[in-house]
């Protein structure tokens, strides 16, 4: 049996970011490996420049997700006028202006950002190897006493409940998701888990690109995951 840490992701808005296309900030149905890595690293007090630590944590992370309340999809239309001498804050730490010449400053900066509204998701995760620092206990402590405020995908997405949701001993991630107490009434929640971490009748295996190179800031590579629906009838 392996020990799994349970996380409760719940808030008015959440954003599990996918590939951004032009000014469209799309989202996925489940959180990315890189998002959970960043969430844990933020709780631990790491800086974005700690690329080697982020990469190692991401490589050790084994997780699955159960969507207990789907909520609704919301698209936020955002507009701001950025003049020639105005600078915007960036995650890289350097101010940024608008490209495209003087004429580009005559219009507003427009973008669309998708969100999950009023959703609730349970995460079951462990770290391999278990005895390497940070340990799963270190992560649990950090989530309960984070070094900085935590958010669910984007900075406006603040959680409405403590992220730490307890522990579950299970042979694999899918079993942990099956046995963990529900966050909301849902007799057929959708689940996602790593390939090889349990079997579910009627599920499908897909490849996702959700790992980040924390030095370059670019996502790349593919990993196999499974998607399915949990129910009393859907046994392995």
C-alpha positions as CSV (number, residue, x, y, z in Angstrom):
1,X,0.0,0.0,0.0
2,X,1.2,3.5,-0.8
3,X,0.3,6.7,1.1
4,X,-1.5,9.3,-1.0
5,X,-2.1,12.9,-0.1
6,X,-5.5,14.3,-0.9
7,X,-6.1,17.8,-2.1
8,X,-9.4,19.7,-2.4
9,X,-9.5,22.1,-5.3
10,X,-12.7,24.2,-4.9
11,X,-13.5,27.9,-5.6
12,X,-15.7,30.3,-7.4
13,X,-13.2,30.2,-10.3
14,X,-10.5,27.7,-11.3
15,X,-8.4,27.6,-14.4
16,X,-6.5,24.5,-15.5
17,X,-4.6,26.1,-18.3
18,X,-4.1,24.5,-21.7
19,X,-2.4,25.7,-24.9
20,X,-2.9,29.5,-25.3
21,X,-3.8,30.4,-28.9
22,X,-3.3,34.1,-29.8
23,X,-5.4,35.9,-27.2
24,X,-7.5,32.9,-26.2
25,X,-6.6,31.4,-22.8
26,X,-8.2,28.0,-23.0
27,X,-8.5,25.5,-20.1
28,X,-8.5,21.8,-19.7
29,X,-10.9,19.7,-17.7
30,X,-8.2,18.5,-15.3
31,X,-5.1,20.2,-13.8
32,X,-1.7,19.7,-15.5
33,X,1.3,18.1,-13.9
34,X,3.0,21.5,-14.2
35,X,0.2,23.3,-12.4
36,X,0.3,21.0,-9.4
37,X,4.1,21.3,-9.4
38,X,3.8,25.1,-9.3
39,X,1.1,25.0,-6.6
40,X,3.2,22.8,-4.3
41,X,6.4,24.8,-5.0
42,X,4.6,28.0,-4.2
43,X,3.4,26.5,-0.9
44,X,7.0,25.5,-0.1
45,X,8.2,29.0,-0.7
46,X,10.3,28.2,-3.8
47,X,11.0,30.9,-6.4
48,X,10.3,30.5,-10.1
49,X,14.1,30.7,-10.7
50,X,14.5,27.4,-8.7
51,X,14.2,25.5,-12.0
52,X,16.1,22.4,-11.0
53,X,14.0,21.9,-7.9
54,X,10.8,22.4,-9.9
55,X,11.9,19.9,-12.6
56,X,12.7,17.3,-9.9
57,X,9.5,17.7,-8.1
58,X,7.5,17.5,-11.3
59,X,9.3,14.2,-12.2
60,X,8.5,12.7,-8.8
61,X,4.8,13.7,-8.9
62,X,2.2,10.9,-9.4
63,X,-1.4,12.1,-9.3
64,X,-4.9,11.6,-10.3
65,X,-8.0,13.8,-10.2
66,X,-11.7,13.2,-9.6
67,X,-14.3,15.8,-10.7
68,X,-16.9,15.7,-8.0
69,X,-18.7,18.9,-9.2
70,X,-18.3,20.0,-12.8
71,X,-19.6,23.5,-12.4
72,X,-20.0,25.6,-15.5
73,X,-17.6,27.1,-18.1
74,X,-17.2,30.9,-18.0
75,X,-15.3,33.1,-20.5
76,X,-14.0,36.4,-19.2
77,X,-13.5,39.1,-21.8
78,X,-10.6,41.3,-20.6
79,X,-9.6,44.7,-22.1
80,X,-6.9,47.2,-21.1
81,X,-5.4,50.2,-22.9
82,X,-1.6,50.0,-22.8
83,X,-0.1,53.3,-24.0
84,X,3.3,53.7,-25.6
85,X,5.2,54.4,-22.3
86,X,3.2,52.0,-20.2
87,X,4.8,48.7,-19.0
88,X,3.1,45.5,-17.9
89,X,4.3,43.1,-15.2
90,X,5.4,39.7,-16.4
91,X,6.2,36.5,-14.6
92,X,9.8,36.7,-15.9
93,X,10.4,39.8,-13.8
94,X,10.9,42.2,-16.7
95,X,8.4,44.9,-17.6
96,X,6.9,44.4,-21.1
97,X,5.3,46.9,-23.5
98,X,3.4,46.3,-26.7
99,X,5.0,45.3,-29.9
100,X,4.0,46.3,-33.4
101,X,4.8,50.0,-33.7
102,X,3.1,53.2,-32.8
103,X,-0.2,52.3,-34.5
104,X,-0.7,49.3,-32.2
105,X,-1.2,51.7,-29.2
106,X,-4.4,53.2,-30.8
107,X,-6.5,50.2,-29.8
108,X,-7.1,48.3,-26.6
109,X,-5.4,45.1,-25.6
110,X,-8.0,42.4,-25.8
111,X,-8.0,38.8,-24.6
112,X,-10.4,36.0,-23.5
113,X,-9.8,33.8,-20.5
114,X,-11.8,30.7,-19.7
115,X,-12.6,29.5,-16.2
116,X,-14.3,26.7,-14.4
117,X,-17.0,28.3,-12.2
118,X,-18.2,26.6,-9.0
119,X,-16.4,23.3,-9.6
120,X,-14.9,20.9,-7.0
121,X,-12.1,18.5,-7.7
122,X,-10.3,16.0,-5.5
123,X,-6.6,15.2,-6.2
124,X,-4.8,12.1,-4.9
125,X,-1.0,12.3,-5.2
126,X,2.2,10.8,-4.0
127,X,5.9,11.4,-4.6
128,X,8.4,8.8,-5.9
129,X,10.8,8.1,-4.3
130,X,8.9,8.7,-1.1
131,X,12.0,9.3,1.1
132,X,13.5,12.1,-1.0
133,X,13.1,15.7,0.1
134,X,10.6,17.3,0.0
135,X,8.6,14.4,1.4
136,X,4.8,14.0,1.1
137,X,4.6,15.1,4.8
138,X,6.6,18.3,3.9
139,X,4.1,19.0,1.2
140,X,1.1,18.4,3.5
141,X,2.6,20.8,6.1
142,X,3.3,23.4,3.4
143,X,-0.3,23.3,2.1
144,X,-1.6,23.9,5.6
145,X,0.8,26.7,6.3
146,X,1.9,28.0,2.9
147,X,4.8,30.4,2.5
148,X,2.7,32.5,0.1
149,X,-1.0,32.7,-0.8
150,X,-2.1,29.9,-3.1
151,X,-4.3,30.0,-6.2
152,X,-5.9,27.5,-8.5
153,X,-4.4,28.1,-11.9
154,X,-4.5,31.9,-12.1
155,X,-4.0,34.4,-9.4
156,X,-7.6,35.6,-9.2
157,X,-8.7,32.0,-8.5
158,X,-8.5,31.7,-4.8
159,X,-9.7,28.5,-3.0
160,X,-12.7,28.6,-0.7
161,X,-11.7,25.6,1.3
162,X,-8.4,24.3,2.8
163,X,-6.4,22.4,0.1
164,X,-5.3,19.7,2.5
165,X,-8.0,17.1,2.5
166,X,-6.3,14.2,4.4
167,X,-4.6,10.9,3.5
168,X,-5.5,7.7,1.8
169,X,-3.6,4.4,1.8
170,X,-4.1,2.6,-1.5
171,X,-2.2,0.4,-3.9
172,X,-2.6,2.9,-6.8
173,X,-3.9,6.3,-7.6
174,X,-7.2,5.1,-9.1
175,X,-8.1,3.2,-5.9
176,X,-7.3,6.3,-3.8
177,X,-9.7,8.3,-6.0
178,X,-12.3,5.6,-5.6
179,X,-12.1,5.4,-1.8
180,X,-11.7,9.1,-0.9
181,X,-14.8,10.7,0.5
182,X,-16.7,12.8,-2.1
183,X,-16.6,16.6,-2.1
184,X,-20.1,16.8,-3.6
185,X,-23.0,14.5,-4.5
186,X,-22.0,12.9,-7.8
187,X,-22.8,9.2,-8.6
188,X,-20.7,9.2,-11.8
189,X,-17.7,11.5,-11.4
190,X,-15.1,11.7,-14.2
191,X,-11.6,10.7,-13.3
192,X,-8.1,11.0,-14.7
193,X,-5.1,9.0,-13.6
194,X,-1.7,7.9,-14.9
195,X,-1.5,4.8,-17.1
196,X,-0.6,1.8,-15.0
197,X,-2.1,3.2,-11.8
198,X,-5.3,1.2,-11.9
199,X,-7.8,-0.1,-14.4
200,X,-11.4,1.0,-15.0
201,X,-13.9,-0.6,-17.4
202,X,-14.9,1.7,-20.2
203,X,-11.9,4.0,-19.8
204,X,-9.6,5.3,-22.5
205,X,-5.9,6.0,-22.7
206,X,-4.7,9.3,-24.1
207,X,-1.4,11.2,-24.2
208,X,-1.2,14.7,-22.6
209,X,1.5,17.3,-22.9
210,X,1.4,18.9,-19.4
211,X,5.0,18.8,-18.2
212,X,7.0,22.1,-18.2
213,X,10.7,22.7,-18.7
214,X,11.1,25.1,-15.8
215,X,14.3,26.5,-17.2
216,X,12.9,27.5,-20.6
217,X,9.3,27.9,-19.5
218,X,8.1,25.7,-22.4
219,X,5.9,22.7,-22.2
220,X,7.0,19.6,-24.0
221,X,6.9,15.8,-24.1
222,X,3.9,13.5,-23.7
223,X,2.8,11.2,-20.9
224,X,0.1,8.5,-21.0
225,X,-3.0,9.0,-18.8
226,X,-6.4,7.3,-18.5
227,X,-9.8,9.0,-18.4
228,X,-13.0,7.3,-17.3
229,X,-16.2,7.6,-15.2
230,X,-16.5,6.1,-11.7
231,X,-19.7,4.3,-10.8
232,X,-20.8,1.3,-8.9
233,X,-21.1,-0.6,-12.2
234,X,-17.8,0.5,-13.7
235,X,-15.5,-1.9,-12.0
236,X,-12.1,-3.0,-13.3
